[in-house]
C-alpha cells in the first residue's frame, strides 16, 4: 500500500473527486473508481547497456504517475490530464497509427497487450503526475505501466510484472518508435521499495541491492534542460553497437551482443569500424564492468569505489558515448565540490535531464545550497533538486484505505 499523500497532487481522495467532477459514472458509483500508479526510475549506473544485453542498476522512485479511472464497457480509453484539462482517447478495437503525442504510450501499450492475448477493458480516467517529463526519469515507461494497470483494471494485481515490462518495452519499440532497452519498464513494473535492483538484461535475472539508506540519501538534480536525445540519435547509437557485434560475429567471434565483447576484441575492429563507433562500443564494454564493480562495492559498503565508478561512468558518457551536456557536467562538478557527496553522475539517456547523487544525509542541505548558488550562475537555468526514496513497482491503490 502506497501512502495516501494527503494534500499532494497524487492524493487518492483528491483524484477521485477530480474524476467525479468530469465523469458521471464516477459520481454515481464512487465504489467503481480504481486508482493505478507507476513510479519513475533513476538509474544508479549502467547507461546504454540494457539494449546491449548487459547489466543495469535502477531504482524505482516515489515520483510517479497516477490514473484514477472507472472501467467501461464501451471499449474506449479516455484520459484527461488533471494539470491542463487536455483530453485524449482511442478505441481499443481500432487503434490507429501513432499521433506523436503522449497518448501514443497508452495506445501502444494497449496494442501490445492485445497482441499478447491479454484481455483489456476500456476506461475513463484522470491522470496526475509528480514525475517531470523529458528529464531522464522514465516518465514514458511510467505512463506505459500505469496504462497497463488501468487497462487490466481489477485483474492488474495478478499480472506478471516482468511480462508487463516486456510488453511495455515492445510498445515503445514498435509503436512509439524508440528502440529502448528493458531497463525503464522493468524498474517501473518490478520496483524494489527497499533499494536498487541489479538486472541482467540477457537472462532477465535480477536481485535486490541494498543502499544503506539510513546513512545515505539519493538526490536527483534536474538540470531544467529537457532531454534532447531524439529517437533518431538514440537509434543511431544502438545501430553503431549492433554493427560492431555483426563485424565480430562475421569474423567467427562467439558474440551476440556487446555484453560478450572485451576490450581486446573491440580493438581488433580498428581497421574496419569507424572511430566514433569504436568509442561508443568502448563505453558499453567498460560500463558493464563498472556496474558489477559498483554492486560489489555497495554490498561491501565501499563508497570510495562507488564514487570512482560513478565518476568514470560520467566521463565515459561525456567523452565516448557523447550523451552528456554542459548542464549535466556542471551539476556533476558542483556536486563533487560538496563534502559528503559520495558519488555523482548523469543518469538516463542523456543530452539533458538529471544527475543522480549518493549523499550522506547530513550533507543533503549543503548540496541543495551549492546547486542553488552555483548552477544558475553557470548556466542561466533554475535547477530542481529532489530527495527521492525507493518505491514499489506499478500497481493499484486500495481506495478503501485512502
C-alpha positions as CSV (number, residue, x, y, z in Angstrom):
1,X,0.0,0.0,0.0
2,X,1.4,3.4,-1.1
3,X,1.0,6.2,1.4
4,X,-2.0,8.4,0.7
5,X,0.0,11.6,0.0
6,X,-2.6,13.9,1.6
7,X,-2.5,17.4,0.1
8,X,-0.4,16.4,-2.9
9,X,-1.4,16.2,-6.5
10,X,-1.3,12.4,-6.0
11,X,-3.8,12.3,-3.1
12,X,-6.2,9.5,-3.9
13,X,-9.2,11.3,-2.3
14,X,-8.5,14.4,-4.3
15,X,-8.1,12.4,-7.5
16,X,-11.3,10.5,-7.0
17,X,-13.0,13.9,-6.6
18,X,-11.4,15.3,-9.7
19,X,-12.6,12.3,-11.7
20,X,-16.1,12.6,-10.3
21,X,-16.2,16.2,-11.5
22,X,-15.8,15.2,-15.1
23,X,-17.2,11.6,-15.3
24,X,-20.8,11.0,-14.3
25,X,-20.1,7.3,-13.7
26,X,-17.6,8.2,-11.0
27,X,-20.1,10.5,-9.3
28,X,-22.9,8.0,-9.5
29,X,-20.9,4.9,-8.5
30,X,-17.8,6.1,-6.5
31,X,-17.2,2.5,-5.4
32,X,-16.3,1.6,-9.0
33,X,-13.4,4.1,-9.1
34,X,-10.0,2.5,-9.2
35,X,-6.6,4.1,-8.9
36,X,-3.4,2.9,-10.7
37,X,0.1,4.1,-10.0
38,X,3.5,3.6,-11.6
39,X,6.8,5.1,-10.5
40,X,9.6,6.7,-12.4
41,X,13.1,5.5,-12.0
42,X,16.7,6.7,-11.5
43,X,19.5,4.5,-12.8
44,X,22.5,4.4,-10.5
45,X,24.8,3.0,-13.1
46,X,24.7,1.1,-16.3
47,X,23.7,3.6,-19.0
48,X,23.0,2.4,-22.6
49,X,23.9,-1.2,-21.6
50,X,20.4,-2.6,-21.5
51,X,19.9,-2.9,-25.2
52,X,23.4,-4.4,-25.4
53,X,22.2,-7.3,-23.2
54,X,24.3,-6.0,-20.3
55,X,23.8,-5.0,-16.7
56,X,21.9,-2.1,-15.1
57,X,21.2,-0.9,-11.6
58,X,18.0,1.1,-11.5
59,X,15.9,2.3,-8.5
60,X,12.2,2.9,-8.8
61,X,11.4,6.3,-7.1
62,X,8.5,8.0,-5.4
63,X,8.0,10.5,-8.2
64,X,5.2,8.8,-10.1
65,X,2.1,8.9,-12.3
66,X,-1.4,8.0,-11.2
67,X,-4.7,7.5,-13.0
68,X,-8.0,7.5,-11.2
69,X,-10.5,5.7,-13.5
70,X,-13.7,3.9,-14.0
71,X,-13.7,0.7,-16.2
72,X,-16.2,0.9,-19.0
73,X,-17.9,-1.5,-21.4
74,X,-17.6,0.8,-24.4
75,X,-14.1,-0.4,-25.4
76,X,-12.8,3.2,-25.4
77,X,-10.0,4.8,-23.5
78,X,-10.4,8.4,-22.5
79,X,-7.8,10.2,-20.3
80,X,-7.9,13.7,-19.1
81,X,-4.6,15.4,-17.9
82,X,-5.5,16.8,-14.5
83,X,-2.9,19.6,-14.7
84,X,-4.1,21.0,-18.0
85,X,-7.6,19.6,-18.8
86,X,-6.3,18.1,-22.1
87,X,-8.3,15.0,-23.0
88,X,-7.3,12.3,-25.5
89,X,-8.6,8.8,-26.3
90,X,-8.8,6.0,-28.7
91,X,-10.9,2.9,-29.4
92,X,-9.3,-0.4,-28.2
93,X,-10.7,-2.3,-31.3
94,X,-9.3,0.2,-33.8
95,X,-6.0,1.6,-32.6
96,X,-4.7,3.8,-35.4
97,X,-1.2,5.0,-36.2
98,X,0.8,6.9,-33.7
99,X,0.0,10.6,-33.3
100,X,3.3,11.9,-31.9
101,X,1.7,12.8,-28.6
102,X,1.6,11.4,-25.1
103,X,-1.4,9.2,-25.8
104,X,0.8,7.0,-28.1
105,X,2.4,5.4,-25.0
106,X,-1.1,4.4,-23.8
107,X,-2.3,3.2,-27.2
108,X,1.0,1.3,-27.9
109,X,0.6,-0.5,-24.6
110,X,-3.0,-1.4,-25.3
111,X,-1.9,-2.8,-28.7
112,X,0.9,-4.8,-27.1
113,X,-1.4,-6.3,-24.5
114,X,-3.9,-7.3,-27.2
115,X,-1.3,-8.9,-29.4
116,X,-0.2,-10.9,-26.4
117,X,-3.7,-12.2,-25.9
118,X,-4.3,-10.4,-22.7
119,X,-7.9,-9.1,-22.2
120,X,-8.2,-5.4,-21.7
121,X,-11.1,-3.1,-20.8
122,X,-11.9,0.5,-21.7
123,X,-11.7,3.1,-19.1
124,X,-12.3,6.8,-18.5
125,X,-9.7,8.4,-16.2
126,X,-7.9,11.4,-15.0
127,X,-4.1,11.5,-14.8
128,X,-1.9,13.3,-12.3
129,X,1.9,13.2,-12.0
130,X,4.8,14.3,-9.9
131,X,7.2,12.9,-12.4
132,X,8.8,15.6,-14.6
133,X,8.8,14.9,-18.4
134,X,11.9,14.9,-20.6
135,X,14.2,14.7,-17.5
136,X,15.6,11.2,-17.9
137,X,13.5,9.8,-15.1
138,X,11.4,7.5,-17.3
139,X,8.1,9.3,-17.4
140,X,7.4,7.4,-20.7
141,X,7.8,4.0,-19.0
142,X,5.8,5.1,-16.0
143,X,3.0,6.1,-18.4
144,X,3.1,2.8,-20.2
145,X,2.9,0.8,-16.9
146,X,0.2,2.9,-15.3
147,X,-1.7,2.5,-18.6
148,X,-1.2,-1.3,-18.5
149,X,-2.5,-1.4,-14.9
150,X,-5.5,0.7,-15.9
151,X,-6.3,-1.4,-19.0
152,X,-6.2,-4.6,-16.9
153,X,-8.4,-2.9,-14.3
154,X,-9.2,-5.2,-11.3
155,X,-7.1,-8.0,-12.9
156,X,-4.0,-5.9,-12.7
157,X,-2.5,-7.2,-9.4
158,X,-2.4,-10.8,-10.7
159,X,-0.4,-9.9,-13.8
160,X,3.3,-11.0,-14.2
161,X,5.4,-7.9,-13.6
162,X,8.3,-8.9,-15.9
163,X,5.9,-9.8,-18.7
164,X,4.2,-6.4,-18.4
165,X,7.6,-4.7,-18.5
166,X,8.5,-6.5,-21.7
167,X,5.1,-5.7,-23.3
168,X,5.5,-2.0,-22.4
169,X,9.0,-2.1,-23.9
170,X,7.5,-3.6,-27.1
171,X,5.0,-0.7,-27.2
172,X,7.8,1.8,-27.1
173,X,10.0,-0.1,-29.7
174,X,7.3,-0.9,-32.2
175,X,4.6,1.7,-31.8
176,X,6.3,4.8,-30.4
177,X,9.4,4.0,-32.4
178,X,12.2,4.3,-29.8
179,X,14.5,1.2,-29.7
180,X,14.9,1.4,-25.9
181,X,16.1,-1.5,-23.8
182,X,14.1,-3.0,-21.0
183,X,15.5,-1.1,-18.0
184,X,13.0,1.7,-17.7
185,X,9.9,-0.5,-18.0
186,X,11.5,-3.2,-15.7
187,X,12.2,-0.6,-12.9
188,X,8.7,0.9,-13.1
189,X,7.0,-2.5,-13.1
190,X,9.1,-4.5,-10.7
191,X,10.4,-1.8,-8.4
192,X,12.1,-2.6,-5.0
193,X,10.7,-0.4,-2.2
194,X,13.9,-1.0,-0.2
195,X,16.7,-0.3,-2.6
196,X,18.0,-0.9,-6.1
197,X,17.7,-3.9,-8.5
198,X,20.6,-5.4,-10.4
199,X,19.1,-6.6,-13.7
200,X,20.9,-8.9,-16.2
201,X,19.3,-7.7,-19.4
202,X,20.1,-11.0,-21.2
203,X,18.8,-13.6,-18.7
204,X,16.3,-11.2,-17.1
205,X,17.5,-12.4,-13.7
206,X,17.6,-9.7,-11.1
207,X,18.3,-9.3,-7.4
208,X,17.9,-6.5,-4.8
209,X,20.9,-4.4,-3.9
210,X,20.9,-2.6,-0.5
211,X,21.8,1.1,-0.4
212,X,22.4,1.8,3.3
213,X,19.5,4.3,3.2
214,X,19.8,5.0,6.9
215,X,23.1,6.8,6.2
216,X,22.9,7.8,2.5
217,X,20.3,9.6,0.5
218,X,19.5,9.5,-3.2
219,X,19.4,13.1,-4.6
220,X,18.3,13.8,-8.1
221,X,19.4,17.2,-9.6
222,X,17.2,18.2,-12.5
223,X,19.2,20.4,-14.9
224,X,16.0,22.1,-16.2
225,X,17.4,21.4,-19.6
226,X,15.0,18.9,-21.2
227,X,16.5,15.9,-22.8
228,X,17.4,16.5,-26.4
229,X,18.3,12.9,-27.3
230,X,16.0,12.4,-30.2
231,X,14.8,8.9,-31.2
232,X,17.0,9.1,-34.3
233,X,20.1,9.8,-32.2
234,X,19.3,7.0,-29.8
235,X,18.6,4.6,-32.6
236,X,21.8,5.6,-34.3
237,X,23.9,4.7,-31.2
238,X,22.1,1.4,-30.9
239,X,22.9,0.7,-34.6
240,X,26.6,1.5,-34.0
241,X,26.7,-1.1,-31.2
242,X,25.0,-3.7,-33.3
243,X,27.3,-3.1,-36.3
244,X,30.3,-3.9,-34.2
245,X,28.8,-7.1,-33.0
246,X,27.9,-8.1,-36.5
247,X,31.5,-7.5,-37.6
248,X,32.9,-9.6,-34.8
249,X,30.4,-12.4,-35.4
250,X,31.3,-12.3,-39.1
251,X,34.9,-13.0,-38.1
252,X,33.9,-16.0,-36.1
253,X,33.8,-14.5,-32.6
254,X,31.2,-16.1,-30.3
255,X,29.3,-12.9,-29.7
256,X,25.7,-11.9,-30.0
257,X,25.8,-8.5,-28.2
258,X,28.4,-6.1,-26.7
259,X,27.8,-8.0,-23.5
260,X,30.1,-10.7,-24.9
261,X,32.9,-8.3,-26.1
262,X,36.0,-7.5,-24.2
263,X,38.4,-4.6,-24.9
264,X,40.9,-6.7,-26.9
265,X,38.1,-8.0,-29.2
266,X,36.9,-4.4,-29.7
267,X,40.5,-3.2,-30.5
268,X,40.6,-5.8,-33.3
269,X,38.0,-3.9,-35.2
270,X,40.2,-0.8,-35.6
271,X,40.7,-1.5,-39.2
272,X,37.1,-1.8,-40.2
273,X,35.0,0.2,-37.7
274,X,35.0,4.0,-37.7
275,X,36.5,5.7,-34.6
276,X,33.1,7.1,-33.5
277,X,31.5,3.7,-33.3
278,X,34.6,2.3,-31.6
279,X,34.2,4.9,-28.9
280,X,30.5,4.1,-28.5
281,X,31.3,0.4,-28.0
282,X,34.2,1.1,-25.6
283,X,31.7,2.9,-23.3
284,X,29.3,0.0,-23.3
285,X,32.0,-2.7,-22.7
286,X,33.6,-0.7,-19.8
287,X,30.2,0.3,-18.4
288,X,29.2,-3.3,-17.9
289,X,32.3,-3.8,-15.8
290,X,31.5,-0.7,-13.8
291,X,28.1,-1.9,-12.9
292,X,29.4,-5.1,-11.4
293,X,32.2,-3.3,-9.6
294,X,29.7,-0.9,-8.2
295,X,27.3,-3.6,-7.0
296,X,30.2,-5.4,-5.2
297,X,31.2,-2.1,-3.6
298,X,27.7,-1.4,-2.4
299,X,27.4,-4.9,-1.0
300,X,30.7,-4.3,0.9
301,X,30.0,-0.7,2.0
302,X,32.9,0.6,-0.1
303,X,31.6,4.1,-1.0
304,X,35.0,5.3,-2.2
305,X,34.9,2.7,-5.0
306,X,31.3,3.6,-5.8
307,X,32.3,7.2,-6.2
308,X,35.1,6.3,-8.6
309,X,32.9,4.2,-10.7
310,X,30.2,6.9,-10.9
311,X,32.9,9.4,-12.0
312,X,34.3,7.1,-14.6
313,X,30.8,6.4,-15.9
314,X,30.0,10.1,-16.3
315,X,33.3,10.8,-18.1
316,X,32.6,7.9,-20.5
317,X,29.1,9.1,-21.2
318,X,30.5,12.5,-21.9
319,X,33.6,11.6,-23.9
320,X,32.9,8.3,-25.5
321,X,29.1,7.9,-25.9
322,X,28.7,11.7,-26.1
323,X,25.3,12.0,-24.5
324,X,26.1,14.3,-21.6
325,X,25.6,18.1,-21.8
326,X,27.3,21.2,-20.4
327,X,24.4,21.5,-17.9
328,X,24.9,17.9,-16.6
329,X,28.6,18.3,-16.5
330,X,28.1,21.5,-14.4
331,X,25.9,19.6,-11.9
332,X,28.4,16.8,-11.5
333,X,31.2,19.3,-10.9
334,X,29.2,21.2,-8.4
335,X,28.3,18.1,-6.5
336,X,31.9,16.9,-6.5
337,X,32.8,20.1,-4.6
338,X,30.4,19.4,-1.7
339,X,31.8,17.4,1.3
340,X,29.5,14.4,1.9
341,X,28.6,13.8,-1.7
342,X,30.0,10.3,-2.2
343,X,29.0,9.7,-5.9
344,X,27.6,11.8,-8.8
345,X,26.9,11.2,-12.4
346,X,24.4,11.9,-15.1
347,X,21.5,9.4,-15.3
348,X,19.2,8.4,-18.1
349,X,19.6,8.5,-21.9
350,X,21.3,11.9,-21.8
351,X,21.6,15.3,-23.6
352,X,19.9,17.0,-20.7
353,X,17.8,15.7,-17.9
354,X,19.2,14.8,-14.4
355,X,22.1,13.7,-12.3
356,X,22.0,11.1,-9.6
357,X,23.9,11.7,-6.4
358,X,24.6,9.4,-3.4
359,X,24.9,11.8,-0.4
360,X,25.5,11.5,3.3
361,X,22.1,12.5,4.8
362,X,23.8,15.3,6.8
363,X,25.1,16.8,3.5
364,X,21.8,17.0,1.6
365,X,21.2,20.6,2.6
366,X,24.8,21.6,1.6
367,X,24.3,20.0,-1.8
368,X,21.0,21.8,-2.3
369,X,22.6,25.1,-1.4
370,X,25.6,24.6,-3.6
371,X,23.4,23.7,-6.6
372,X,21.1,26.7,-6.0
373,X,24.1,29.1,-5.7
374,X,26.3,27.9,-8.5
375,X,24.2,26.2,-11.2
376,X,22.1,29.2,-12.2
377,X,25.2,31.4,-12.3
378,X,27.0,28.9,-14.6
379,X,24.1,28.0,-16.9
380,X,21.3,30.6,-16.6
381,X,18.9,27.8,-15.7
382,X,17.0,27.2,-12.4
383,X,17.6,23.6,-11.2
384,X,15.3,21.4,-9.3
385,X,16.6,19.1,-6.5
386,X,14.6,16.1,-5.5
387,X,15.4,13.9,-2.5
388,X,14.0,10.6,-3.7
389,X,13.2,7.3,-1.9
390,X,12.9,3.8,-3.5
391,X,9.4,2.8,-4.4
392,X,7.5,-0.4,-5.2
393,X,6.6,-1.2,-8.7
394,X,3.4,-0.3,-10.5
395,X,0.0,-1.5,-9.2
396,X,-3.4,-0.5,-7.8
397,X,-4.0,1.5,-4.7
398,X,-6.9,0.4,-2.5
399,X,-9.1,3.4,-2.3
400,X,-10.9,1.9,0.7
401,X,-7.7,2.5,2.7
402,X,-7.2,6.0,1.3
